[in-house]
Amino acid sequence: MADESNNPLFFRRILITIDEDDRPSTSRAFRFAMTMARDYQAHLGIASVLESNDISIYESLMPDKLNEKRDELKAIVKEYADKATAFGVNDVRSIVAEGGDVDDVVLQKVIPEFKPDLVVCGADVDFASHGHPGAIGLRLAKKSDVSVIVIR
């Protein structure tokens, strides 16, 4: 096997996870991912998950309310995608997924579909909506088969 220790390491497919419950942490992670994608001319996937715990039982029985929440999340992700494009990222893809725990949805649905070689996420430090600070990033880093960078 050839010695690659002196070769630069580039990521070609970067996935950023967007958490609207933690805008400060997400903003820093997004700026990092966007800069990497532009500078390395990498594909950038911008993903967010419509969490089942964000939907009340009452809302889940009303298709219009559920569609409204989906549309809101799609608009948020599109806004991030538009910012990345304006910043100079050439290949941007918006991804909205649904399901249970964010980390499980990202690991089981988003990563296999987008096939990133790097996942970037915020550290959940300013608003720990997921149990304890850093929960999503920590679980992704532990369970993912690809590199994960958690931005504080």
C-alpha positions in Angstrom: 0.0 0.0 0.0 1.3 3.4 -1.0 2.2 5.9 1.8 -0.4 8.7 1.6 0.8 10.5 4.7 2.1 13.5 2.8 -0.9 13.8 0.4 -3.5 16.4 1.1 -6.9 15.3 2.2 -9.8 16.7 0.4 -13.5 16.1 0.9 -15.6 16.0 -2.3 -19.1 15.5 -0.9 -20.0 17.5 2.2 -23.2 17.2 4.1 -24.3 19.9 6.6 -27.1 19.2 9.0 -29.4 22.2 9.7 -31.1 22.4 13.1 -33.5 25.3 13.3 -33.8 24.9 17.1 -30.1 25.9 17.4 -29.5 28.7 15.0 -26.2 30.0 16.4 -24.5 26.6 16.3 -26.0 25.8 12.9 -24.9 29.2 11.5 -21.2 28.5 12.5 -21.3 25.0 11.1 -23.0 26.2 7.9 -20.3 28.9 7.4 -17.6 26.2 7.8 -19.3 23.7 5.4 -20.0 26.4 2.8 -16.4 27.7 2.9 -15.0 24.1 2.5 -17.4 23.3 -0.3 -16.5 26.5 -2.2 -12.7 26.2 -1.6 -12.6 22.5 -2.4 -15.2 22.7 -5.2 -17.1 20.0 -3.4 -20.8 19.0 -3.6 -22.7 20.4 -0.7 -25.8 18.7 0.7 -27.9 20.8 3.1 -30.1 18.6 5.2 -32.7 19.1 7.8 -35.1 16.6 9.5 -38.7 17.1 10.3 -38.7 15.4 13.7 -41.7 13.5 14.9 -41.5 15.1 18.3 -41.9 18.5 16.6 -45.4 17.4 15.5 -48.2 17.0 18.0 -50.6 14.1 17.7 -53.3 16.6 16.8 -51.1 18.0 13.9 -50.2 14.5 12.7 -53.9 13.9 12.1 -54.2 17.0 10.0 -52.5 16.6 6.6 -52.7 20.3 5.9 -50.8 21.1 9.1 -48.2 18.5 8.4 -47.8 19.8 4.9 -47.4 23.3 6.2 -44.6 22.2 8.6 -42.9 20.3 5.7 -43.2 23.4 3.5 -41.7 25.6 6.2 -38.7 23.3 6.6 -38.2 23.1 2.8 -38.2 26.9 2.7 -35.6 27.1 5.4 -33.3 24.6 3.7 -33.8 26.4 0.4 -32.8 29.7 2.1 -29.5 28.0 3.2 -29.0 26.6 -0.3 -29.5 30.0 -1.9 -26.9 31.5 0.5 -24.4 28.8 -0.4 -25.0 29.4 -4.1 -24.6 33.1 -3.7 -21.4 32.5 -1.7 -19.9 30.6 -4.7 -20.7 27.0 -4.0 -21.4 25.5 -7.5 -23.2 22.2 -6.6 -25.8 22.5 -3.8 -28.5 20.1 -3.0 -31.4 20.6 -0.5 -32.5 17.6 1.5 -35.5 17.4 3.8 -36.1 14.1 5.6 -38.7 13.0 8.1 -38.7 10.5 10.9 -37.8 9.9 14.5 -34.5 10.8 16.0 -32.4 13.2 13.9 -29.3 11.2 14.1 -31.1 8.0 13.1 -32.7 9.7 10.1 -29.4 11.2 9.0 -27.6 7.9 9.4 -30.2 5.7 7.8 -31.7 7.9 5.2 -29.7 11.0 4.4 -26.2 9.7 4.4 -26.9 6.6 2.2 -28.8 8.8 -0.3 -26.3 11.7 -0.5 -23.2 9.6 0.1 -21.0 12.3 1.7 -17.4 11.8 2.7 -17.8 14.5 5.4 -20.7 15.4 7.7 -20.6 18.8 9.4 -23.0 19.7 12.2 -23.3 22.2 15.0 -22.5 21.4 18.6 -26.0 22.1 20.0 -24.3 24.4 22.6 -26.6 27.3 22.6 -29.9 25.5 22.7 -29.8 21.8 23.7 -33.1 20.7 22.3 -31.9 17.1 21.9 -31.4 16.0 25.5 -28.0 17.4 26.3 -25.5 19.7 24.5 -23.8 18.2 21.6 -26.1 15.1 21.5 -26.6 15.0 17.7 -23.0 15.6 16.7 -21.7 13.1 19.3 -24.1 10.4 18.1 -23.3 11.1 14.5 -19.6 10.9 15.2 -19.9 7.7 17.1 -22.2 5.9 14.6 -21.3 7.2 11.2 -19.1 5.4 8.7 -17.9 8.8 7.3 -15.9 11.6 8.9 -17.9 14.0 11.1 -16.8 17.5 12.1 -18.7 19.2 15.0 -18.5 22.9 15.0 -18.8 24.8 18.2 
